[in-house]
Amino acid sequence: MYVCICNALNEGRVREVVANGCETVGEVYRACGAYPQCGKCSCTIVDMLRAHRGGNEPAALAAD
């Protein structure tokens, strides 16, 4: 599944960079060599970050 259509980032790639230590949406973009464009994927990336960390992360994950 594509997480970010603008940058052609799929779920597997996002999970990979999150597992390798990315903790914010900005870090995910940078690790993927991408830049935020429309921003619609940010919520999905935040959800993936929270799920990876056990679902108890603060809302500040989106801040960067």
N, C-alpha and C positions, 0 to 999 in steps of 0.2 A: 504494500500500500504506500502511496506517496503521502508524505507528511507535508512537504512543501513543493507545490507545483512550480512556482516561480524559479526555484533553484534545482528542481528535479531531485530532491532529497527523499529517499525512501525510508521507511520505518527501520529497516535493518541497519542502515548507515547511522541513523540518529541513535539507535540503541547501542551501536558499537562505540561511538564517541562518548556517550554517557557512561558506558561501562569502563571506558578508559579515563574517566575523571572529570569530564565536563560537568559543571554544576549550575550554569546559567544558560539562558537562551543565546546570549551573545557568544559564549564559549562554544556552544554547539555550532553556530554559524561559522565561526572562525576555524574550528577544527575540520569542518567540511569544506572549507575554502569558499564559503558563500557569504552573501550579504542579505540582510532583510530587505524585502521589496514591498509587498503588499501588507505583510504582517499577520495575515490570517492564520498562519501556522503556529504562531507564538503560543497560543493556548494549548495546542496539541503537544508542543514540545515541553511546556511547563508540566502538563499532565504526565508525560513520559518521564521527566526528571523526578517528579514526586513519586511515581510508581516505583522507580528504581531505588529511591531512598526510603521506601517503606510507607509512602503516603502521608508522612507527617511533616513535610517541609513547609517553611513559611512562604507567604506570597512573594517575598523578595526575590524568588528565583527568576522572575521575569525582569527584574532590574539589572542593569549592567552598566 
